[in-house]
Amino acid sequence: MAEWSRWLPFPDPRKGNLLVAPYGAGVYELRNRKTKQYVLRGMGANCAYRMSSILPKPFGQGTRNNEEKRLYVLNHLPHIEYRYQSCTSASTARLLEAARKKEEPCLFNT
């Protein structure tokens, strides 16, 4: 497994910003830079694609079960930052995500 990336500002698709994340398996975390509260944590076999579903349509891709968390991220976008960790497999990413959930709670569950 790789180390955690540095914290990056979450990209605003309305401004043409880019999302940097693993194309393969990985774990990601979002936090509110202003409050330092962890907002969301997740994993994906294609981490970049999974992270692209964090924003509501028409900005985000894919699906999420909780529109409230998507709107929270959009409404707080200037203060949202993220980091990621590449993993060798989806099962490794799942284990890392579960371990991080025990260490640091988030505002929203995945």
Sequence and secondary structure as in RCSB ss.txt:
>XXXX:A:sequence
MAEWSRWLPFPDPRKGNLLVAPYGAGVYELRNRKTKQYVLRGMGANCAYRMSSILPKPFGQGTRNNEEKRLYVLN
HLPHIEYRYQSCTSASTARLLEAARKKEEPCLFNT
>XXXX:A:secstr
       EE   GGGT      SSSEEEEEEETTT  EEEEEEETTHHHHHTTSS TTT  S  S HHHHHHHHH
TGGGEEEEEEE SSHHHHHHHHHHHHHHS  SS  
